[in-house]
Amino acid sequence: MRVPFVDLAVRDQTLHAELLSAIGAVLDRGDYILGAEVTAFEQEFAAYCGARFAVGVSSGTSALVLALRALGVGPGAEVITVANSFLSTVSSILLVGARPVLVDVADDENIDVDAVRQAISPRTKAIFPVHLRGRPARMAELIDLAREHDLHVVADCSQAQGARIDAERATILGDLGCFSLHPLKNLPAPGDAGVIVTNHADLAERLRTLRNHGLADRGFAVALGDNARLDTVHAATLRVRLRRLDRDNARRRSIADAYNEAFTELPVVLPARTDGVESVYHHYVMQVSDRTPFLESMSAAGVDVRIHYPVPAHQQPAFTGAVTLAGELRRTEEQAGRIVSLPCSPALSDEQVRIVIDAVREHYRAAAAAWSLAADGVSERT
C-alpha cells in the first residue's frame, strides 16, 4: 500500500452528499457573487475564531495583500517577516510596494522575537509573523513589541485554521489574521479562497470595499480596489467543512502524537511542543541529517514525503535585490537543509500511519546497521 502525502478526492460519502447539496442550493438561488453563503460563512468563521469580523476573499495571497493595503502599508514602508514560509508571504509585501525585512527564526521554525526587536527601524510599519506548519508564533510577545513601537501585527494564518494559544483561537490573529482556504489547507475550499479576520470594524469595512473594486455601491468607487471576492459556491462548501474542522484537526494531532511517540529515540529533531500552544499540524515536519538517503528510503517504501520549503525566500531568484536581510538567517538556512514533511492528512488510515512509522524506523535501523558494519571494518584494519 502506498501512502500519499495528501488525497484531495472526497471519499467520505456523507461529506460528498453534504457538499453537493450545498453547491446545489447556490445553483438553485443563482447568487454566485457575494451571495448569502458568503455572509453566513463570514459570520460562522469569525465566531469560530473568537473574532468580531471576517471578510471572505479570493485567495490567501489576496488576504495578505488586502490586509496590508487596509492598514496603509505601501511604498517606503518596511514589513518584518521570515524567509522560510511559502513565497506568498514575501510577495504580498512586495505587491503593495513595501520592502520585506527578513529575520531569522527560532528553533521552533517560527519568527524569532529577539530578531524582530533588533530589525525595527523608523520605516517599519508592520510585523508579519507566520504560524508555520499550523504552530502559532509567540504572539503575546510580538503584540507587546508592536504596541511599544506603534506597529501593526498582520498574522499569516494560512496554515493555522483552528490553532490556539492558551485555548483561545483569537490570540493568533494580531490586528488582522489572514487565512488561505486553498484545497491543501486544513479548512479547504474546492479552489482558491481566503478570509481575513479582525476585531476592528473600520478595518473590516475597508476590506469589504477593497475586495470589491473599491465600490461603495454599484456605480461609485471610493477607493482603488481589486476583484478579490470570495465565490458563493466556495463559501457554501466551506460552511460544510468548517463543521468538521475540529474533528479533522484532532485526527492530525493524533497522527502527530503517534509519530512523536514512535520517533522519540531516533536521531531526528521532532516538531516543537510547548505548553499552551496547540498546533493543528498542517504539516508534520521533522529535521533529519541525512535527507537524500532518507527520501530515497521513503520512496522505496511507498511513502510520499515532501519538503516545505527547500529554498528560503532570500535565496529565490524572483526576490533578488528586493528584500533586506536583518542579519544572518543561520537557523533558517540550516533548517531548510534538514526539513522533511511526513504525510499527516486526516484522511490517512491507521494502517497508512503504521506504514509511515515502520518505514522511518526501518530507515534508521538499516542506517545504524550500516554504520556499525563500517565501524567494525575500521576496527579490524587497525
VENCOR-V419487 format. One record per backbone hydrogen bond with DSSP energy under -1.0 kcal/mol. NH is the residue of the N-H (numbers start at 1). CO is the residue of the C=O. E is the energy in kcal/mol with one decimal. If there is no record, write none. Layout:
BEGIN
nh:NH co:CO e:E
nh:NH co:CO e:E
END
This chain:
BEGIN
nh:3 co:302 e:-3.3
nh:11 co:9 e:-1.0
nh:16 co:12 e:-2.8
nh:17 co:13 e:-2.2
nh:18 co:14 e:-2.1
nh:19 co:15 e:-2.7
nh:20 co:16 e:-2.3
nh:21 co:17 e:-2.2
nh:22 co:18 e:-2.2
nh:23 co:19 e:-2.4
nh:24 co:20 e:-2.6
nh:25 co:21 e:-1.9
nh:26 co:22 e:-1.3
nh:27 co:23 e:-2.1
nh:28 co:24 e:-2.3
nh:29 co:25 e:-1.8
nh:30 co:26 e:-3.3
nh:32 co:30 e:-1.1
nh:39 co:35 e:-1.4
nh:40 co:36 e:-2.3
nh:41 co:37 e:-2.6
nh:42 co:38 e:-2.6
nh:43 co:39 e:-2.2
nh:44 co:40 e:-2.5
nh:45 co:41 e:-3.1
nh:46 co:42 e:-2.2
nh:47 co:43 e:-2.1
nh:48 co:44 e:-2.2
nh:49 co:45 e:-2.1
nh:51 co:46 e:-2.8
nh:53 co:198 e:-2.4
nh:55 co:196 e:-2.7
nh:57 co:194 e:-2.8
nh:58 co:228 e:-1.1
nh:63 co:59 e:-1.8
nh:64 co:60 e:-1.9
nh:65 co:61 e:-2.6
nh:66 co:62 e:-2.9
nh:67 co:63 e:-2.0
nh:68 co:64 e:-1.9
nh:69 co:65 e:-2.3
nh:70 co:66 e:-2.7
nh:71 co:67 e:-1.3
nh:72 co:69 e:-1.4
nh:73 co:68 e:-2.5
nh:77 co:74 e:-2.1
nh:78 co:123 e:-2.4
nh:79 co:99 e:-2.3
nh:80 co:126 e:-2.2
nh:81 co:101 e:-2.4
nh:89 co:86 e:-1.8
nh:91 co:87 e:-2.7
nh:92 co:88 e:-2.2
nh:94 co:90 e:-1.8
nh:95 co:91 e:-2.4
nh:97 co:94 e:-1.7
nh:98 co:93 e:-1.8
nh:99 co:77 e:-2.6
nh:101 co:79 e:-2.9
nh:102 co:324 e:-3.3
nh:103 co:81 e:-2.5
nh:106 co:110 e:-3.0
nh:109 co:106 e:-1.9
nh:112 co:104 e:-1.9
nh:116 co:112 e:-1.9
nh:117 co:113 e:-2.4
nh:118 co:114 e:-1.8
nh:119 co:115 e:-1.1
nh:124 co:121 e:-1.6
nh:125 co:78 e:-2.9
nh:126 co:78 e:-1.1
nh:127 co:152 e:-2.7
nh:128 co:80 e:-3.3
nh:131 co:156 e:-2.2
nh:132 co:130 e:-1.9
nh:134 co:131 e:-1.7
nh:135 co:132 e:-1.9
nh:139 co:137 e:-2.1
nh:142 co:138 e:-1.9
nh:143 co:139 e:-3.1
nh:144 co:140 e:-2.1
nh:145 co:141 e:-2.2
nh:146 co:142 e:-2.4
nh:147 co:143 e:-2.5
nh:148 co:144 e:-2.0
nh:149 co:145 e:-1.2
nh:151 co:146 e:-2.7
nh:152 co:125 e:-1.9
nh:154 co:127 e:-2.4
nh:155 co:176 e:-2.6
nh:156 co:129 e:-3.0
nh:157 co:155 e:-1.2
nh:157 co:178 e:-2.2
nh:160 co:157 e:-2.4
nh:163 co:160 e:-1.9
nh:164 co:278 e:-1.6
nh:165 co:168 e:-2.3
nh:166 co:276 e:-3.6
nh:168 co:165 e:-1.6
nh:172 co:169 e:-1.6
nh:173 co:170 e:-1.7
nh:175 co:153 e:-1.9
nh:176 co:153 e:-1.4
nh:177 co:197 e:-2.7
nh:178 co:155 e:-2.9
nh:179 co:195 e:-3.0
nh:181 co:193 e:-3.1
nh:185 co:182 e:-2.3
nh:189 co:181 e:-2.6
nh:194 co:57 e:-2.2
nh:195 co:179 e:-2.0
nh:196 co:55 e:-2.2
nh:197 co:177 e:-2.7
nh:198 co:53 e:-2.1
nh:204 co:200 e:-2.2
nh:205 co:201 e:-2.3
nh:206 co:202 e:-2.1
nh:207 co:203 e:-2.5
nh:208 co:204 e:-2.0
nh:209 co:205 e:-1.7
nh:210 co:206 e:-2.6
nh:211 co:207 e:-2.3
nh:213 co:226 e:-3.1
nh:214 co:209 e:-2.1
nh:215 co:212 e:-1.9
nh:216 co:220 e:-3.4
nh:217 co:220 e:-1.2
nh:220 co:217 e:-1.2
nh:222 co:214 e:-3.0
nh:223 co:214 e:-1.1
nh:225 co:223 e:-1.1
nh:226 co:210 e:-3.0
nh:228 co:211 e:-2.9
nh:228 co:226 e:-1.2
nh:232 co:32 e:-2.3
nh:235 co:231 e:-2.2
nh:236 co:232 e:-2.4
nh:237 co:233 e:-1.8
nh:238 co:234 e:-2.5
nh:239 co:235 e:-1.8
nh:240 co:236 e:-1.1
nh:241 co:237 e:-2.4
nh:242 co:238 e:-2.6
nh:243 co:239 e:-1.1
nh:244 co:241 e:-1.5
nh:248 co:244 e:-2.6
nh:249 co:245 e:-2.9
nh:250 co:246 e:-2.2
nh:251 co:247 e:-1.8
nh:252 co:248 e:-2.1
nh:253 co:249 e:-2.4
nh:254 co:250 e:-2.1
nh:255 co:251 e:-2.3
nh:256 co:252 e:-2.6
nh:257 co:253 e:-2.6
nh:258 co:254 e:-2.0
nh:259 co:255 e:-2.3
nh:260 co:256 e:-2.9
nh:261 co:257 e:-2.4
nh:262 co:258 e:-2.1
nh:263 co:259 e:-2.3
nh:266 co:263 e:-1.7
nh:268 co:266 e:-2.1
nh:269 co:287 e:-2.5
nh:277 co:274 e:-2.1
nh:278 co:164 e:-2.9
nh:280 co:134 e:-1.4
nh:282 co:133 e:-1.6
nh:283 co:133 e:-1.0
nh:286 co:340 e:-2.0
nh:287 co:269 e:-2.4
nh:288 co:338 e:-2.5
nh:294 co:290 e:-2.4
nh:295 co:291 e:-3.0
nh:296 co:292 e:-2.0
nh:297 co:293 e:-2.3
nh:298 co:294 e:-2.4
nh:299 co:295 e:-2.3
nh:300 co:296 e:-2.1
nh:301 co:297 e:-1.6
nh:302 co:299 e:-1.2
nh:303 co:298 e:-2.9
nh:304 co:3 e:-2.6
nh:306 co:341 e:-2.0
nh:313 co:83 e:-2.8
nh:315 co:312 e:-1.8
nh:316 co:313 e:-1.8
nh:319 co:316 e:-1.5
nh:320 co:317 e:-1.4
nh:322 co:319 e:-2.3
nh:324 co:100 e:-2.6
nh:326 co:102 e:-2.7
nh:327 co:325 e:-1.5
nh:333 co:329 e:-2.4
nh:334 co:330 e:-2.5
nh:335 co:331 e:-2.9
nh:336 co:332 e:-1.9
nh:337 co:333 e:-1.0
nh:338 co:335 e:-1.7
nh:339 co:335 e:-2.1
nh:340 co:286 e:-2.2
nh:341 co:306 e:-3.4
nh:342 co:284 e:-2.5
nh:348 co:345 e:-1.9
nh:353 co:349 e:-2.2
nh:354 co:350 e:-2.2
nh:355 co:351 e:-1.9
nh:356 co:352 e:-2.1
nh:357 co:353 e:-2.4
nh:358 co:354 e:-2.9
nh:359 co:355 e:-2.4
nh:360 co:356 e:-2.4
nh:361 co:357 e:-2.6
nh:362 co:358 e:-2.5
nh:363 co:359 e:-2.0
nh:364 co:360 e:-1.8
nh:365 co:361 e:-2.1
nh:366 co:362 e:-2.8
nh:367 co:363 e:-2.2
nh:368 co:364 e:-2.1
nh:369 co:365 e:-2.2
nh:370 co:366 e:-2.5
nh:371 co:367 e:-2.3
nh:372 co:368 e:-2.3
nh:373 co:369 e:-2.4
nh:374 co:370 e:-2.3
nh:375 co:371 e:-2.5
nh:376 co:372 e:-2.4
nh:377 co:373 e:-2.2
nh:378 co:374 e:-2.0
nh:379 co:375 e:-2.1
nh:380 co:376 e:-2.4
nh:381 co:377 e:-1.8
nh:382 co:378 e:-1.3
END
